[in-house]
Amino acid sequence: MKTNNVILHAVVKLVVFIILTLSVYLFLSGHHKPGGGFIGGLVLASAFVLLFIAFDIEAIRKAIPFDFKRVAALGAFISVGTGFGSLLFGENFLTQAFGYFDLPFFGTTELTTVTIFETGVALVVVGVVVTIILSIVEDV
């Protein structure tokens, strides 16, 4: 007999939205305050894990058709790529560059290469954590 989890599903959808918002905030505040790619990735991975717990794993895999091992590999490639990018400009490995740009709707905004590096870190963390959780579930 299949149980009816309407309330659980409704609450999880709302909570996942809140978790995703927190993840983006933690990610973007990373180069000025505590936070960044690692903690933003962990919070994002917790949203995926919550979805896997509340809903059927196969339904979530159909809705989010990512191979999380590839997500982790892409993140590692992006992180290492930013390090080699600095070498192309004659700087030391992983040297940060930043600048202020006038963007439409946002005004003067600081853009840094650390944000690209942190994106790679976040993808690695999400890919590894979700892969570990899915492999634990498959073994049970």
VEXSE-303848 format. One record per residue: residue in one letter; x, y negated, z negated of N, C-alpha, C, O in turn. Coordinates in steps of 0.1 Angstrom, whole numbers, plus 5000, padded with zeros to 4 digits. Atoms other than C-alpha are relative to their C-alpha. Example, Ala and Ser with C-alpha at 12.3 -4.5 7.8 and 13.67 -1.06 7.14 Angstrom:
a500950125000512350454922500949885000501949884993/s499150115000513750114929499249894992499749784991/
This chain:
m500850125000500050005000500949885000501849864992/k499250134999501449665010499449904991498249884991/t500550105009501149394984499949875007500549845017/n500350134994499849054992500849894992500449864981/n499250105006502448794984499949865006500949795009/v500250134994500848484997500649884992501249794998/i499550115008501748264968501650005000502249895001/l498649994999505348394968500549945013501549865013/h499550054987505748325005499849855001500749785007/a500250144999504247975002501049924992501649824996/v499050065009506547884973501450015005502249915005/v498649984994509648024990500249915011501349855013/k499950094989508947825021500349854995501249795001/l499850135006508847505000501449994993502149904995/v498750005007511847594979501250015009502249955007/v499049994990513947695009500349865007501449825009/f499950144994513247345024500849914990501749844994/i499350085010514447184991501550054999502449964998/i498649955001517547414990500849955012502049915011/l499350044988518447325026500349854999501449805004/t499750145002518146955018501149974990502049894993/l498950015009520346994988501450045006502449985004/s498849954994522847185009500649895009501849875009/v499650114991523046905035500649884992501649834995/y499450115009523546645007501350044994502349964995/l498749965006526346844990501050015011502249975008/f499149994989527946905024500549865004501749835005/l499650134995527946535034500749924989501449824992/s499350085010529046405000501450064997502150004988/g498849935004532046635000501349925001502249954993/h498750064999534846405011500149874992501149804992/h500050115009533846124987499850044986500249974977/k500349955013532546314957500150155000500450215010/p500049855000532546674945499050065009497850025009/g500849934990531046904971500750025012502050035012/g499449984988531746975006499650135007498550185004/g500349884992531847275029499850134992498950204994/f500149885007532347545003498750004992497950104993/i501250005008529547444979498749985009497750045006/g501150024991527247335007499750135007498550175009/g500249874994527747675024499450104990498650184994/l500649915010527047864991498549974998497750064997/v501550035002523747674987499250045012498150095010/l500749964988522847735023499850155000498850205004/a500149855000523648105019498950044990498250144992/s501149965010521348114988498649985006497750065002/a501250024993518547985010499750125008498550175009/f500249884992519048275034499750124991498850204994/v500249895009519248525005498650004994497950104993/l501450025005515948384991499050055010498050115007/l500949964990514348435024500050155002498950225004/f499949854999515648795026499350074988498750184990/i500749945012514248864991498549995001497850094999/a501450034999510848714997499350065012498150115010/f500649954988510148835032500750135004501750174998/d499349884995511049155051501349965007501349865014/i498750044995514649155061500050015016500649925022/e500149994985513849265097499249885006499649835016/a500750124996511348975100500949885000500849805009/i499150115001513948725089501150015011501549915017/r499049984989516548885113499549965014500249915022/k500750044987514048835142499949845000500149795011/a500250145000513448475131501349925001501449825007/i498650065000517148395126500950105006501650184999/p499249894994518948605152501549975001502049985012/f498650025000522448525142500750124995500350194985/d499149905006525248775137500949934991501749854995/f499350085010526648635105501550035000502349944995/k498549984999530048795111500649915011501749855009/r499550094990530348585142499949864995500749774999/v500150145006529148275123501349984991501949874992/a498850025008532048335099501349995008502149915005/a498850014991534548385127500049865007501149805009/l500050134994533348065144500449894990501149804994/g499650105011533747875111501550004998502149904997/a498549995002537348005107500749945012501749875011/f499550064988538047905143500049855000500949785003/i500150155001536747555137500949944990501649844992/s499150055010538647515105501550005004502249905002/v498650004996541947625119500249915012501349855014/g499950094989541247435151500249854996500949785003/t499750145004541147105132501449984995502049874997/g498650015004544547185118500949995011501849915011/f499150014988546047245152499749875008500649825015/g500350124993544246935165500949894995501349805003/s499150115005546446715142501450025006502149935008/l498749984994549546885156500149945015501149915019/l500050064987548446765191500449865000500949805010/f499750155001548846405179501349984993501649864989/g498750025007552246465163500049994985500949944979/e500150015015551046485127500250144994500350245001/n499949875007551446755101498750085001497650025004/f501149914999549147055101498949954990499349934978/l501250045008545646965087500149854995499549824984/t500050145004546446585085498649945004498149975015/q501450064997543146395082500149875007501149795006/a500250134993542146115105498649954998497750034997/f501450065002539245875100500049875007501049815010/g500250134994537845565115498649964998497750034994/y501450065002534845335113499549975014500149915022/f500650014987532445335142498649934998498049964988/d501350065000529345125149499050095008499050105020/l501049914994526545385155498749945000498349874991/p501450055000523045305166499250064989499450174985/f500849965011520545325138500750024986500150004976/f499349985012523245395112500949884996501349874985/g499150115003525445085115501450045000501850145007/t498549975001529145095106500150134992499750134980/t499949875006529845455097501450065001502150045011/e498749945000533045635086499950145005499050225001/l500049864994533745945107501450064997502449995000/t498849945003536446185096500250145006499250205009/t499749864995538146505108499750104988499650224991/v500349915011537546645073498650065001498450174997/t501449954999533846675081500050125010499250215008/i499949884991534746905110500650124993500150234995/f499449895008536947115088499050054990498950184989/e501049965010534247125061498950085007498350175001/t501049924992531747245088500550145002499750245000/g499549874998534047535095500050084987499750204987/v500049945013534447615058498550054997498350164992/a501449975003530647605054499550125008498850215003/l500449894992530147845083500650134995500050234996/v499349885005532748085069499350054988499050174986/v500749965013531048085035498650065002498350174997/v501349954997527548135049500150145006499450235003/g499849874993528748415072500450114991499950224992/v499549895008530648605046499050034989498850154987/v500949975011528048575018498850075005498450174999/v501149934994525148675040500350145005499650235003/t499549874996527148955055500150104988499750224989/i499949925011527949085021498750044994498550164991/i501349975005524349065009499350105009498750205004/l500749904991523049245040500650144999499950245001/s499449865001525649525037499750064987499650194986/i500449945013524749575000498550065002498350164997/v501449964998521049595010499950135009499150225006/e500149884991521749845038500550134993500150244997/d499449885007523750075014499050054990499050174986/v500949955011520850094989498950085006498050134999/
